[in-house]
Amino acid sequence: MKFSSVFAAAATVAAVSAHGGVGVYTIGSTKYQGWQPYNSASGQKSIQRQYSSFNPLMIADLTTVNIRCNNGGTLGTGLSASVAAGDKIKTTWTQWTHRPSAVMIYMARCPSGGCNNWDGSGKVWFKIDHQGLVSGTQNSGKWAGDAIVDTLDWTTTVPKTLAPGEYLIRHELLALHQANNPQFYPECAQLTVTGSGSVVPSSSWLVSFPGAYTKSDPGVAFNIDSDAAKTATTYPIPGPPVWDGTGSEAPKDEPTTPTQPENPSTPSDTPKPTCNAVQRYGQCGGNGFKGCTVCAEGSTCSKSSDYYSQCM
């Protein structure tokens, strides 16, 4: 029994040491301290929203408010970081050891009262950056999160056209090392965006947390050890496409119902695809997708969500 207790404690320590969160935000020459989850909340002031530990959120958390900023709706501490539209934000993690993982970064425009007393609820979040599988196969290739494992840093650019105002920024790592059991690591911070931008995303680019992901999304219901993962060279990143910097409506899926010929009595020739057919398990549609929508013989394009369709 003593051995079991010691082993369990060691396993807990090992699990915590394998996790991490954003610890520092660097904008220009200014560094902003992130929240320190294992220290007392008393006296802490940070641009980052409070969260309790480095432990991951799991599929069961996708329908809870915790998936938003890794907390139950905790508000700000009164601090925001200033950044000009078009400038870069470098984030440095306290520690990170999981491979592979995808990186996703969102922003949300705060209401007129500012960010500090707002919890980020509603369909308000738009994606400004993401990267998943970089090269090779899903099972043994290079992933975006590898860079964070190696350097602990990730740099993203605030969209140049973004209108000035107060925003939340949400950095999220999605660890995929366990088959069908992904781990979500989100953290949020407060920003004041300056500059000459004049655009905010239209509603079709916006998602809510919870609500942006479901457990059946291909990038969430993902088995890194499957036979398909040993040959697939693309990964369906969860969530919406990256905002393109305009206020226009996000691109929609191409219609799946063919239009009728002008003369119904005259048969029309079957259209020939003008692109290389997508192989089985490859992406064939979704908001923002600009690739081929024709599946190879023996498979059909099946819609999984508004953001992803796959040849099955």
C-alpha positions in Angstrom: 0.0 0.0 0.0 2.8 2.4 0.8 4.4 1.6 -2.5 1.1 2.3 -4.3 0.8 5.7 -2.5 4.3 6.7 -3.4 3.8 5.6 -7.0 0.5 7.6 -7.3 2.1 10.7 -5.9 5.0 10.4 -8.3 2.6 9.9 -11.2 0.8 13.1 -10.2 4.0 15.1 -10.1 5.1 13.7 -13.4 1.7 14.6 -15.0 1.9 18.2 -13.8 5.5 18.5 -15.0 4.3 17.5 -18.5 1.9 20.4 -18.7 2.2 24.1 -18.9 0.6 27.5 -19.7 1.6 30.9 -21.2 3.8 32.5 -18.6 5.0 35.7 -20.3 3.6 37.9 -23.1 6.2 40.0 -25.0 5.2 43.0 -27.1 8.1 44.9 -28.5 10.5 45.3 -25.6 7.8 45.0 -22.9 7.2 41.8 -21.1 3.9 41.1 -19.3 3.8 38.4 -16.6 1.1 35.8 -17.0 -0.9 34.4 -14.2 1.0 32.1 -11.8 -1.5 29.3 -11.0 0.3 27.6 -8.2 0.9 30.8 -6.2 -1.7 32.6 -4.1 -4.1 34.7 -6.0 -3.8 37.4 -3.3 -1.7 40.3 -4.7 -1.4 38.9 -8.2 -2.1 41.4 -11.0 -1.7 40.2 -14.6 -3.0 40.9 -18.1 -3.9 37.2 -18.1 -7.1 35.8 -16.7 -6.7 33.7 -13.5 -6.6 29.9 -13.9 -6.0 27.3 -11.2 -3.4 24.7 -12.6 -1.6 23.4 -15.6 -3.9 20.4 -15.8 -5.6 19.9 -19.1 -9.2 20.3 -20.0 -10.7 17.2 -21.6 -13.6 16.4 -24.0 -16.1 16.6 -21.1 -15.1 20.2 -20.6 -16.1 21.3 -24.2 -19.6 22.1 -23.1 -18.5 24.1 -20.0 -17.4 27.7 -19.5 -14.0 26.4 -18.5 -13.1 25.8 -22.1 -13.1 29.5 -22.7 -10.2 30.7 -20.6 -9.5 27.7 -18.4 -11.7 29.0 -15.6 -15.3 29.3 -14.6 -15.7 32.9 -15.8 -13.2 34.7 -13.7 -12.8 38.4 -14.7 -9.7 40.5 -15.1 -7.3 42.0 -12.6 -7.4 45.5 -14.1 -4.4 45.2 -16.4 -4.3 45.2 -20.2 -1.3 45.2 -22.6 -1.1 47.7 -25.4 -0.4 46.5 -28.9 -0.7 48.1 -32.4 -2.6 46.3 -35.1 0.0 44.6 -37.3 2.5 44.1 -34.4 3.6 40.8 -33.1 3.0 39.2 -29.7 5.4 36.6 -28.5 4.2 34.1 -25.9 6.5 32.0 -23.7 5.2 28.9 -22.0 6.3 28.0 -18.5 6.9 24.4 -19.6 5.6 22.1 -22.3 6.5 18.5 -23.1 3.6 17.0 -25.1 4.0 16.0 -28.7 2.2 16.3 -31.0 0.0 19.4 -30.6 -1.9 22.0 -32.6 -1.8 25.7 -31.9 -4.9 28.0 -32.2 -5.2 31.7 -31.3 -8.4 33.7 -31.0 -9.4 37.2 -30.2 -12.7 38.7 -29.0 -13.7 42.4 -29.1 -14.8 43.5 -25.7 -18.0 45.5 -25.2 -18.0 49.3 -24.7 -17.4 48.9 -20.9 -14.1 47.2 -21.6 -12.6 43.8 -21.0 -12.0 43.8 -17.3 -15.6 43.1 -16.2 -16.5 40.9 -19.2 -16.3 37.1 -19.2 -16.0 36.6 -23.0 -19.4 34.9 -23.3 -21.3 34.8 -26.6 -20.5 34.3 -30.2 -17.7 36.8 -30.2 -14.4 34.9 -30.8 -12.5 35.0 -34.2 -9.4 33.0 -35.0 -6.3 34.9 -36.0 -3.7 32.1 -36.2 -3.5 28.4 -36.2 -1.2 25.6 -37.3 -1.5 21.8 -36.9 0.5 19.2 -38.9 3.5 20.9 -40.5 5.0 18.0 -42.5 5.0 14.3 -42.7 2.2 12.0 -41.5 -0.1 12.6 -38.6 1.4 9.7 -36.7 5.1 10.6 -37.0 5.4 14.0 -38.7 6.3 17.5 -37.4 3.6 19.4 -35.7 3.2 23.1 -34.8 3.5 22.4 -31.1 6.9 20.9 -31.6 8.3 24.4 -31.8 6.8 25.2 -28.3 8.3 22.0 -26.9 11.7 23.0 -28.2 11.7 26.7 -27.6 8.7 27.4 -25.4 7.9 30.4 -27.7 5.2 31.2 -30.2 4.8 34.5 -32.1 1.6 35.7 -33.7 0.6 38.9 -35.5 -2.4 41.0 -34.6 -4.3 41.5 -37.9 -3.2 44.9 -39.4 -6.7 45.9 -40.4 -8.2 45.3 -36.9 -10.0 48.3 -35.5 -8.7 49.8 -32.3 -10.3 48.8 -29.0 -10.2 46.4 -26.1 -9.9 42.7 -26.9 -9.3 39.4 -25.2 -6.7 37.1 -26.8 -6.9 33.4 -26.3 -4.0 31.1 -26.8 -4.8 27.4 -27.0 -2.7 24.2 -27.4 -4.4 21.0 -28.3 -2.3 18.0 -27.3 -3.1 14.9 -29.4 -0.7 12.3 -28.0 -3.5 10.1 -26.6 -5.7 8.4 -29.1 -9.3 9.8 -29.0 -8.5 11.7 -25.8 -7.2 15.2 -26.7 -6.1 17.7 -24.1 -7.0 21.4 -24.3 -4.9 24.1 -22.8 -6.4 27.6 -23.2 -5.4 30.9 -21.5 -6.8 34.4 -22.1 -5.3 37.8 -21.7 -6.5 41.4 -22.1 -5.2 43.7 -24.9 -5.8 47.3 -25.9 -5.3 47.4 -29.7 -4.2 50.7 -31.2 -3.4 51.8 -34.7 -5.2 52.8 -37.9 -7.1 49.6 -38.6 -10.9 50.0 -39.2 -12.3 46.5 -39.5 -13.9 44.0 -37.2 -14.9 40.5 -38.3 -18.5 40.0 -39.4 -20.7 37.6 -37.5 -20.0 34.7 -39.8 -16.4 34.5 -38.6 -17.4 34.4 -35.0 -17.7 31.4 -32.6 -18.5 31.0 -28.9 -16.7 29.1 -26.1 -18.3 26.7 -25.3 -19.7 25.9 -28.7 -16.8 26.2 -31.1 -15.8 22.5 -30.9 -17.7 19.3 -30.5 -16.4 15.9 -29.5 -17.3 14.5 -33.0 -15.2 17.1 -34.9 -12.5 15.2 -36.9 -9.7 17.1 -35.2 -11.1 16.3 -31.8 -12.2 12.7 -32.3 -8.7 12.0 -33.5 -6.7 8.8 -33.1 -3.0 9.5 -33.6 -2.3 5.7 -33.6 -4.8 4.7 -36.2 -3.8 3.2 -39.6 -5.2 6.3 -41.3 -2.9 8.5 -39.2 0.1 6.6 -40.5 -0.5 7.8 -44.0 -2.5 11.0 -43.7 -0.5 14.2 -44.4 -3.1 16.8 -43.4 -4.9 17.5 -40.1 -8.4 19.1 -39.7 -7.7 21.9 -37.2 -10.8 22.4 -35.0 -12.7 25.6 -35.1 -13.3 28.2 -37.8 -10.9 29.3 -40.5 -8.4 32.1 -39.7 -10.0 35.5 -40.2 -8.7 37.1 -43.4 -8.7 40.7 -42.1 -11.9 41.8 -43.9 -15.4 42.5 -42.7 -17.0 40.5 -45.4 -18.9 37.3 -44.8 -16.8 34.2 -44.3 -16.6 31.9 -47.4 -19.3 29.2 -47.4 -19.3 25.6 -48.6 -19.9 25.1 -52.3 -23.4 23.9 -53.1 -23.7 20.2 -53.1 -26.9 20.1 -55.2 -26.1 20.4 -58.9 -28.1 23.1 -60.8 -30.5 21.8 -63.4 -29.8 22.4 -67.1 -31.9 25.0 -68.8 -33.6 22.4 -70.9 -34.5 19.5 -68.6 -35.3 17.2 -71.5 -31.8 17.4 -72.8 -29.3 15.3 -70.8 -26.2 17.1 -69.7 -22.7 15.6 -69.7 -21.3 14.7 -66.3 -18.9 17.4 -65.3 -15.3 16.4 -65.1 -13.3 17.4 -62.1 -10.9 20.3 -62.7 -8.6 19.3 -59.8 -6.8 16.2 -58.4 -9.4 14.1 -56.6 -9.1 14.1 -52.8 -8.0 10.7 -51.4 -10.0 8.9 -48.7 -9.8 10.8 -45.3 -8.7 14.0 -46.9 -10.5 17.3 -46.6 -13.0 18.2 -49.3 -14.9 21.1 -47.9 -15.7 23.5 -45.1 -15.8 27.3 -44.4 -12.6 28.8 -45.8 -11.6 25.6 -47.7 -10.3 26.4 -51.2 -9.0 23.0 -52.3 -10.6 20.3 -54.4 -14.1 19.2 -53.5 -14.1 16.0 -55.6 -13.4 12.7 -53.8 -11.5 9.9 -55.3 -13.5 7.0 -56.7 -15.1 4.9 -54.0 -15.5 7.7 -51.4 -17.9 10.7 -51.0 -17.5 14.1 -49.4 -19.2 13.9 -46.0 -19.8 17.0 -43.9 -18.7 16.8 -40.3 -19.3 20.4 -39.3 -19.5 23.9 -40.9 -15.8 24.0 -41.0 -14.8 20.6 -42.2 -15.9 18.0 -44.7 -14.0 14.8 -45.3 -13.8 12.1 -48.0 -15.2 8.9 -46.5 
